[in-house]
Amino acid sequence: MQLTWYGHSCFLLTSESGYSILTDPCDQDTGYELHDLTCDTVTISHEHHDHNCLAIVAGKPDILRAPGEYRAGEIPVTGFSSYHDDAKGAHRGENIVFLYQIDDLKVLHLGDLGHMLSDEVIQKIGDVDILLAPIGGVFTINAKTAAELADRLNAKVLIPMHYKTPALHFNIEGLEPLIAANANRRVHHLNANTASLTHETLGDRRLLILDYKR
């Protein structure tokens, strides 16, 4: 699987066969100047402008924006209900956590999760290979909760998203708290926005930090 980070919570996941899924496309008000992204399917975790901007997507891909079980090409996708805050959605509404099974890898995208997942949902998801987790706090879980959730899901690779970068206009936390909270994970800074990941190269207990597409 090839994984590309465009910034914020927007990733392109591409299978070996070439089928691609774009997650949470963000508008340019975030500071990320994205446009004309191509994919086969888009998943949207919730209806906020920094996660549902279909205007930056070219063509007419399939759109998944509700909980449930789907098939995106050959890729099984499951959306689990969750919340954007720790008050059952009272402050920021609902959120969808999407699980993708791509090339025998289980990839979990947390969207703008605002709370620890319940034991029931964690059991349904099971162990994951790659966890895409927000770490910026303020609007989502913070680095400490993301690290705890990665451990509970036995995530082999934790990839942070939704945090402060030079491009982002939002005032949220950066990477430093995440690195401090993951003393038991090997930190790998990749000076690129794309990584090729397979079972053979995945490793274990890794914190993989990507650059965003400029």
C-alpha positions as a printed Julia matrix, in Angstrom:
214×3 Matrix{Float64}:
   0.0    0.0     0.0
   1.14   3.51   -0.76
   0.18   6.23    1.71
   0.42   9.94    0.9
  -0.2   12.73    3.42
  -1.55  15.96    1.95
  -1.76  17.66    5.35
  -4.24  17.88    8.23
  -6.35  14.67    8.1
  -6.15  14.21    4.34
  -4.41  11.06    3.12
  -4.44   9.15   -0.14
  -4.38   5.38    0.38
  -3.52   3.44   -2.77
  -3.64  -0.34   -3.06
  -1.21  -2.46   -5.07
  -3.87  -2.73   -7.78
  -4.05   1.08   -8.02
  -7.42   1.66   -6.31
  -7.25   4.85   -4.24
  -9.16   6.26   -1.28
  -8.89   9.91   -0.18
  -9.65  10.73    3.45
 -11.09  13.98    4.83
 -10.22  16.51    2.08
  -9.59  19.93    3.65
 -10.3   23.37    2.26
  -7.69  26.07    1.74
  -8.79  28.0     4.83
  -6.72  25.47    6.78
  -3.55  26.74    5.11
  -3.0   23.66    2.96
  -3.24  24.66   -0.71
  -4.8   21.53   -2.21
  -6.66  21.2    -5.49
  -7.51  18.69   -8.24
  -6.8   15.61   -6.12
  -7.72  12.38   -7.89
  -9.07   9.21   -6.3
 -11.68   6.48   -6.69
 -13.44   6.95   -3.34
 -13.57   9.69   -0.7
 -14.35   9.06    2.97
 -15.58  11.95    5.12
 -15.47  11.59    8.9
 -17.75  14.56    9.61
 -19.22  17.63    7.98
 -16.74  20.36    8.91
 -15.01  22.45    6.24
 -11.56  21.1     7.05
 -12.69  17.51    6.46
 -15.38  17.53    3.75
 -14.11  19.84    0.99
 -15.05  17.96   -2.16
 -14.24  21.08   -4.2
 -10.55  20.11   -4.15
 -11.31  16.64   -5.58
 -11.32  16.13   -9.35
 -13.84  13.94  -11.15
 -16.75  12.09   -9.58
 -15.45   9.61   -7.02
 -17.72   7.58   -4.77
 -18.38   9.32   -1.44
 -18.68   7.52    1.92
 -19.88   9.8     4.71
 -21.99   7.61    7.04
 -21.28   4.71    9.4
 -21.71   1.24    7.92
 -20.03  -1.51    5.93
 -18.93  -0.78    2.37
 -16.75  -2.05   -0.41
 -14.58   0.5    -2.22
 -13.45  -1.44   -5.26
 -11.76  -4.47   -3.74
 -11.23  -2.71   -0.38
 -13.56  -3.46    2.58
 -14.36  -0.25    4.48
 -16.21  -0.01    7.79
 -17.34   3.23    9.41
 -17.84   3.25   13.19
 -19.9    5.9    14.98
 -18.05   8.12   17.43
 -18.01  11.74   18.59
 -16.05  14.91   17.88
 -15.86  15.7    21.6
 -15.92  13.96   24.98
 -19.58  14.9    25.63
 -21.25  12.48   23.2
 -21.36  15.1    20.48
 -22.97  17.86   22.53
 -20.25  20.37   21.6
 -19.0   19.39   18.12
 -21.29  16.65   16.87
 -20.65  13.16   15.56
 -17.58  11.65   13.92
 -16.89   8.5    11.92
 -13.85   6.3    12.45
 -13.07   4.48    9.19
 -11.35   1.08    8.99
  -9.83   0.09    5.63
  -8.45  -3.34    4.78
  -5.93  -2.68    2.01
  -3.44  -5.27    0.73
  -3.86  -7.32    3.93
  -3.17  -4.24    6.06
  -5.73  -2.87    8.53
  -5.63   0.93    8.44
  -7.71   2.97   10.9
  -8.41   6.69   10.33
  -9.84   8.37   13.43
 -11.17  11.53   11.78
 -11.7   14.2    14.44
 -12.18  11.77   17.3
 -12.71  13.63   20.56
 -12.7   10.8    23.12
 -11.25   7.4    23.94
 -13.03   4.72   21.92
 -15.28   2.42   23.91
 -14.23  -1.13   24.75
 -17.0   -2.38   22.47
 -15.76  -0.45   19.44
 -12.13  -1.38   20.12
 -13.14  -5.04   20.26
 -15.02  -4.74   16.95
 -12.06  -3.07   15.27
  -9.47  -5.48   16.65
  -5.74  -5.01   16.26
  -4.67  -2.58   13.53
  -1.51  -2.31   11.48
  -1.58   1.44   10.86
  -3.32   4.07   13.0
  -3.89   7.56   11.58
  -4.6    9.62   14.69
  -5.28  13.3    15.44
  -2.93  14.59   18.13
  -3.47  18.36   18.24
  -5.93  18.47   21.1
  -8.35  21.43   21.44
 -10.8   20.04   18.85
  -9.74  16.36   19.08
  -7.96  13.91   21.31
  -4.45  14.95   22.3
  -1.13  13.17   21.94
  -1.44  11.3    25.24
  -4.85   9.84   24.37
  -3.68   9.0    20.84
  -0.71   7.09   22.28
  -2.97   5.22   24.71
  -5.37   4.33   21.93
  -2.52   3.12   19.72
  -1.46   0.78   22.52
  -4.99  -0.51   23.08
  -5.34  -1.24   19.36
  -1.87  -2.83   19.25
  -1.06  -0.52   16.34
   2.2   -1.49   14.69
   2.61   1.97   13.16
   1.19   5.23   14.52
   1.04   8.11   12.04
   0.02  11.5    13.48
  -2.32  13.95   11.76
  -4.35  17.06   12.6
  -1.54  18.88   14.41
   0.23  22.23   14.13
   2.54  22.6    11.13
   4.02  25.72    9.49
   1.15  25.63    6.99
  -1.78  25.14    9.38
  -3.7   28.22   10.47
  -5.32  26.54   13.51
  -3.82  27.01   16.97
  -3.41  23.41   18.14
  -0.54  21.35   19.55
   2.41  20.21   17.45
   4.47  17.03   17.39
   6.49  17.44   20.58
   3.85  16.09   23.03
   3.36  13.01   20.84
   7.06  12.16   20.8
   7.17  12.56   24.59
   4.11  10.32   25.01
   5.56   7.53   22.85
   8.83   6.72   24.58
   8.22   3.03   23.83
   7.95   3.56   20.05
  10.76   3.98   17.55
  10.47   7.42   15.95
  11.02   7.57   12.2
  10.95  11.01   10.53
  10.38  10.62    6.81
  11.37  13.68    4.76
   8.66  12.94    2.22
   4.88  12.88    2.17
   4.59   9.36    0.71
   5.47   5.98    2.21
   5.14   2.46    0.81
   4.03   0.06    3.53
   3.77  -3.73    3.43
   3.63  -6.44    6.09
   7.3   -7.14    5.41
   8.4   -3.52    5.91
   5.86  -2.46    8.53
   7.92  -3.21   11.6
   6.39  -2.88   15.07
   5.84  -0.14   17.63
   6.83   2.61   15.21
   5.93   6.28   15.23
   6.1    7.35   11.58
   6.13  11.11   10.98
   5.53  12.2     7.39
   6.09  15.55    5.76
   3.01  17.11    4.19
   2.67  17.84    0.48
   3.84  21.4    -0.22
